[in-house]
């Protein structure tokens, strides 16, 4: 069983004030953040689904 860190609990209780609701982990420690579901879906297609081709 995993236990979240205090920092994780504090972040969940007091989230950052941001317009970004979605993210895609691009690999190598990098992420792409999106404000809309449409933008997120495009990022998933670009960064994840295209990797297998």
Residue pairs with C-beta under 8 A, 6 or more apart in sequence:
4 12
19 35
20 33
20 34
20 35
21 34
21 35
21 36
21 40
22 33
22 34
22 35
22 36
22 37
22 39
22 40
22 43
23 31
23 32
23 33
23 34
23 40
24 31
24 32
24 34
24 40
24 43
24 44
24 47
24 48
25 31
26 32
26 47
27 47
32 43
32 47
34 40
34 43
